[in-house]
Amino acid sequence: MTPIETDYLVMGAGAIGMSFVDTLLTDTDAQIVMVDRHHRPGGHWNDAYPFVRLHQPAAYYGVNSRELSQGTKDSVGLNAGMYGLSSGAELLAYFDQVMQQRFLPSGRVRFLPMSQVVGNYEVESLVTGLRQPVKVRKKMVDGTHSRMQVPATTSPRYAVAPGVRCVPLNELARLAQPQAGYVVVGAGKTGMDACIWLLEQGVDPEKIRWIMPRDSWVFDRANVQAGDDFFMNTWGNFTRQLEAVVAAENVPDLMLKLETAGEWMRIDPRVTPTAFHGAILSKAELAQLRRIENVVRLGHVESIDTNQIHLEQGSIPLPPGTLVVDCSAAGIPGVESVPVWAGDRITPQWVRSFGTVFSAALIAHVEATSSDDAEKNALCATIVPPTLATDWLRMLDVSMKNQLRWLQHPELRKWLGESRLNALFNSLNRIRPDEIEKVALMQRYGQALKPAAARLSALIATLA
C-alpha cells in the first residue's frame, strides 16, 4: 500500500492535539496527519458526562486562532458574575468547527478518525482493521501522553457484585425514576460535579452519601478570571500566593496561609486536605457541597456486595434501592514526564500549571521557531500533574522558572503578548499609569518575586 506522506503525524485530536496543530498551521507551512480513536475531534470530551462543563473560564481554552466564548458573564446559577463555562456539547461543536472550517480547508491537514497508530508509523482503522504506512518527514507528536481517564470508559478499580447497581455518572442524566438513595464514589472534580448535579435536581442531601478517600484543596474560580475587570482578583491572587510563600514558616503553614489569603478552599473546614488536583469551584458550588453531611472517609472502595461497601478502613451498609455512582477514574493519572523533544518525537505536556491547551500551543510555536532540541527543552521544562497538596510547590517552581525563560526570549515574549490562550496573564500589558491601584499591586508582585523563588526552593527541599 502506498504510504501517506506528512511532516507531522499527530496522535490524538483532543484539546492537546488540536491546540498544537492550530499553532503549527499558523507558524509553518507543514503538512499534518491527525489520528484519533473517536469519530470526531474533541478527545475525552466525546466520552464525558452530559452535564460536564469546563472548570475554568472558556476565554482561555480551545485553540489560539478561534474564540471559544463570546466573552459574556453568567448572570444566573452557581457561576453567576463570572465568565461563562462551556459545556461538553459546546466544546465538541467548537473542536468540530475548528477541524471543518480551519484545519481541513487549509489543505495541509488530513484527519483519520476511528483509527490508531500502531507499529512503526502505521495507521490502523478501528472499523476495517486495514493498516496504512505513514512516512513522517519530521516528527511524531504524541497528544495522548496524559492518558486522560473518564468514568464512562474506565472500569471501577473495585469489585462489584452481580445485582449491585453501579453506574458511571454519565447515567445520571438518563434516570427514568427516583432512587432510594445515592452513593457517590470519588472525591475529585467528577465526584464534586455528580454531587452538585444531584443537589441541583432537588435530591435531599440526606439521601447522598459521598465516599471521599482523601479531602482535596480547591481553587476559587473568582481568582482565575481573565479580563481587565477581574485584574485585581487575578493578579491579587498571584501576588498573595507569592507573599504566602515568603511568609510561610513551613509547608503546612503555607497551606493555611494560602487558605487565609483566599487562594485555596476546602470542603470541610474541620478536615485538613492532603490531596490536590487543581479542581476549581465557585464559592456557591462549595456551599452546595457543604450541604452533604454524610461523607465517608474510610479510604478507597475495595469491593461492593449486595448490602455492604467495603473500604480500606472499614465497611458501610448499602441500603436497598441505592444507586452507586462511580466517579473514581483518575482524570489525569500521575504519568511520568519525559523530554518534550526526543529524537523524532514530540510529547506535549504541561509547561505551565494546569495550562493544557496553552502548553500545547506554546510547544508548537517553539517547534516552529527553533531548530535546537536542547534549547527547546530548556524553554519547556515539564510539569507532572499533581496528586498531593505539596505538589503545588513543585508546580509553581517550574511555572515561575519557565515564565522567566520565556520573558527573556524576545520572540517568545511577543508571542505570549498576542496569544489568546495567555489571556489570564495579558491584562498585565494593558495597565495605564493612572490606574494607581493596579500599579501598586504590581509593585507588590514584583517585590515578592525573588524572595518567593528563594523561599520556594527552601520549602521544596524539606519535602525530600
N, C-alpha and C positions, 0 to 999 in steps of 0.2 A: 504494500500500500504506500502511495506517495506520502511522504511526511509533510505535516504542517510546518511551515517556517515562520518564526517570530523572533523578535528581540527579547521579549519578556514573556515568560509563562507564569501566570499568577494563579495560585491555588486559593480558592475562596473568593466569593463575590458578596461577602458580608460587609459590614461597615469598614473594616480594615482594608480589605482588597479594593473596595470602591473608592475610598479616600486616597489610597496610594495611586491607583490608576488615574483618577481625576487630575491629580497634580502632575503625574508623568505626562499626560496628554497636553497639559498646558506648557510644560517646560521643555519638552523634547518632541521629536518627530518619530518616536519609536512605534513599532508595530507590537501589539499586545494580544495575547490569548488569555482569556479568563475561564477557569473551570470551576464548577460548583456542583455539589450533590443535590441541591434543591432545583426546583423547576423555574425559579426566578431569583433575581438578586435580593439581598437582604439578610442572608446568613441566618443566624439564630432567631431573628425576628419572625421568620416563617413558622417557627415552632413555639413561639411564645404564647402565653395565655391571652384570651381575648381582651381582657381589661388592662393589659400592661401599658404603662406609659414610661417615658424617659424619667430618670431621676433628676436630671439636670435640665436647665432651660434649653429649648430647641435652638436658640440663637447661635450656639457654637457646637452643634452636632451636624453630622452629614458629611458633605464634601465641600471643598473650598469654593468651587465655581458656582454653586447654586444655593440660594437661601432655602432653609427648611421651614422657617417660621415666617409669619408676617410681622413680627416684632410687636405683637399685641400682648397685653397682660390679661390674666384671668380675672374676671370680676366676681365670680362666684366659686364655691367649692373650697376644698382644702388647700388649694394653691392660690387663693384669691390675693390680688395685689402684686403677684409676681409674674414673670414672663412664662408663657404657655409651655406645657409639656406635651410633646407629640405622642399620639397613641401608636400602638403597633401597626394598626391599619394605615395610618398616615405615613409611617416610616417605610412600609412596604411599597406604597404608591410612589413615594418620593424616590426611593432607590430604583424602582422600575422606570420612572421618568428619566432619571439620570442615564440609565442604560439605553433607553429607547430614543431619547431626544438629544443626547450628547455623545455617548460612547460609540454606539453603532453607526450613526450618521457620519462620524469622523472618518470612517473607512479604515481606521487603524486599530480597531478593537474587534475581536471575534469572541463571542460568548458561547461556551459549550455547557449548557445546563444539564442536569441529571447525569453528571459524569464525574470521574475522579482520575487523579494522576496516579499511575502505577508504574512499577519497574523503573527502567531507565528512560524517563521522559516519554511515556506513553499515556494517552488519554483513553480511558475505558468508559463506554456508555453503560450506565446502570439499567438502561432499558433493553438494549440489544446484546450487550456483552462484547460488542466489537471493540477492538483496540486500534488506535491510530498513532503512529510515532510522531513526535514533535521535535524539530530541530531548533534548539534555543541558541540564538546568536550571542546573547548577553547573559541574562540572569534568570534563574528560577526564583519566584517570590512566594514564600510560604505565609499566606494570610490566615492560616489556621493554627498557628503555634499556641495560641492561648487555650485551645481545646475547650471552648465555651460549653457549659453544660446547662440544660434546662430540664425541668421535671418531665415534660412530655416525651423526651427522647432518652431519659436516663432512668433506669430501673432503680428502685429504692435499694440502699445497701443493707437493709434488714429483711429478714424472712417474714412473709405474710401468709398466714394460714388460709386454706380454702374457706370461702364463705365470708371472710372479712372484707368489708367494702373500703378499699384503699385506692384513691384516685389521685392523679396529678391535679394541680389547681386549675388546669385548663377546663376540667369537667364542671367546675362550679357554675360557670355561665350556662351550662346545659341542664341544670337541675330542673326536674319536672314536678317535684313535690317537696314539702318541708321535711327536714331531717330532725331526728330527736336531739341531736347534738353534733358538734364538730370538734375534731381533734386536728390541729394544725401542727405538722411535724416540720420543724426548721425555723431558725431564728434570723436568717438572713433577710435581704430585701424582699425576696419572693414570699417568705413567710409573713413579713410585715404587710405586703400587698394583699395576701389572702385574708388576713385578719381585718384590715381596713375595709376591703370589699364586703366581707360578711357584715360588718357593722353598718356600712352604708346601705346595705339591703334591709336593714332593720332587725338583724339577728340579735337577740338578747345576749349581752356579754357573758352572762352566766352560762350560756349554752356553748361557749367556746372554751376549749382547753388548749393552751398553747405550750407545746413542748419546745423548750429553749435550752439546748445543750450548753451554750455559753452566751452571756449578755455581750452586746456589742456597743461600742461608741458609734454615734451617727453624726453627720454634719447637719447644720441648719441651712436649709435651702436659701434663706434670705441673704446668706453671706456669699453665695456663688452666682449672683445675678450679673449679667453683662449690661452695659449701657451707662451713660453719664448720670442718670437719675439714681443709680444704685452705687455710685462711686464710693461714697463714704462707707457703705456696708461692705463692699467687696475689698477695697484697699484697707479699710479699717480691719477687716478680717485678716488680711496678710500681715498687717503691722502688729496686731495683737498676738498672732502666732509667734512672730519673732521675739516680741517682748516677753512672752511667756517662757520661751526657750532661754533667754538671757537670765530671767529671774529664778528659774527652777533650781531647787536645791538638789533634786534627783529626778529620776524618771517618773515615779509615782506622783511626786509633787507637780511635775509638768502636766500630767493628765488632769489633775484637779485645777490647775491654773488655766488650762485650755477650756475647761468647763465653766469656770467662773467668768472667763472673758467672753463666754457665749459662742465659742468656736465649736465645741463638742457638746452633745446632749446624750443623755442615757434614758432608757425607757423606765426603769425603776430606780428612783433616787436612793433606795436602800441597798442596791447591789452595785458593786464596782465592776464594770465590764473588763474583760480581758481580751476580747476579740475586736477586730476592726476590719471591715471590708469596704469602707467608703460609702455606705448607704447614705442617701440624702433624704431628709424628711423636712416638711414644714412643721412649725410648732402646732398647727391644727391637726396634722396627722399624728404627731406624737401624743397629743391629748387624746385622740381616739384610741390609740394603742394602750394607753394607761387605763382605759376603762375595763380591760381584760385583767381580772384578778386571779384567774385560775391558770397560773403559769407553773409549769413543771420543770424543775431544774435538777434532774437526776441523770444528766449525761445524755449520750446518743441512744436512740432506739436500737435495740439488738434484735427483737422479734416481736410480732404481734400474733396472738392467737385469738380464739373466738370471744374470749371475755377478759383478756388482760393485755396490757402493753408492757413489755419487759425492756428496761433500760439498764444502762451500765451500773447504776447505783440503786436499783430497786424496781418495783413493778407498780403499776396503777391499773384500776379497773377500766374496762372498755364496755360501757353500758350498751344494751341492745339498741339498735337503730342509729348508732353513731356513725357518721361518715368520717373516715380518716383522710385528710388532705395532705398529700406528700409534697413538701417544699424543700426536700433535703439535698437536691442537686447542688453541687459545689459552686455553680456560677462560673467563675474563673478559677480553676484549680491552681494550686501552687506549682506551676510549671517552671522549671529552672530557666534562667536567662542564658542566652547564647549570644555571641557577637552578631550584630545586625548584618554585617558584611563578612562572609566567609567563603572564599573561593567564588564559585559560580552561583552562590545562593544568598538571597536577602531574606532576613527574618524580621519583619516589623514587630516591634514590641513597644511598651511604654517608654518614652523618654521624658515625659512629664507625668506626675502623679495623676492617675485617672484620665489622662488625655489620650483616649483610644484613637479617635479619628485625627486629632491634631498630630499625634506622634506619627501616624502612618503618612500623613501629608508631608510633614517635615522631612521624614526619611526619604520620601520620593524626591523632594526638592534637592536634598543633599546628594542623592544618587545622580541627579541630572546635572549638578553644577560642580561636582568634584570627581576626580579620577583616582584618587589615592585612598584605598580602603582603610589604611591605618588612620588617616586624617578623618575619614568619615566616621569610623568607630569612636574616635576621640571626641567628636562632636555629639555623638549619640550614645552616651552611656545608658544602659538599660535599667529598668525598674521592675522588680518582681512584684506582682500583685500581693496585697497584704493579707495576712491571716490574724496575726496578733496585734494588739494595740501598740506594742513597741515598734512594729514595722513602720509606723508613721514616721518615726525619726529618720530611718534609713531612706525612706522615700523622699522626705523633704530635703535631706542632704544631697541626694543625687539630682533632684529637680533644681535646686539652687545652683549647683555646680554646672549643670548643663546650661541653665539660663545665662550664667556669666560667660560661658564659652560662646554662646550664640551672639550675645551683645557685643563681643569683641571681634566678631566676624562681620564686616560691613555689608556684604551681600546678603547674608542671612538675617542680619538686623533689618534690612529693608523688607525682606520677605515677611518677617514677623509683623512689621508695621502694617502690611497690606492684607494679611491673612484673615479671612472671615472666621476661621476656626480658632483664632487667637483673640477673639472678641472680648473674652473675660479680662484680658490684660491691656487691650488697646485704648481703653478710656484714659489711660495714663498720658497718652500722646496728645490729648485734647484739653489739658488743663490750661486755663488762662491765668496770667499773672494776678488778675484782680480777684480770683477765686481763693480768697485768703484761707478758708477752712481746708480746702484741698491741698494747697501749698504746704500748710502746716503739717497735715497728715503725712505728706510725702517726705518732709524733713524728718519726722519721727521714724518713718520706714527706713530711710537712708541711714540714720544714726544707729538703727538696730541691726543692720545687715552684718557688719563684720563681727561684732560681739556674739551675735546669734550663731554665725557659722562656726566660730571657735567653741562656743559652749555646746553646740550640737555634736561636734566631734567628741568632746569630752563625755557627754551623756551616752553616745553610742558605744564608746569604749567600755562603759560599765555593763553593757549588755552581754559582753562576750562570755 
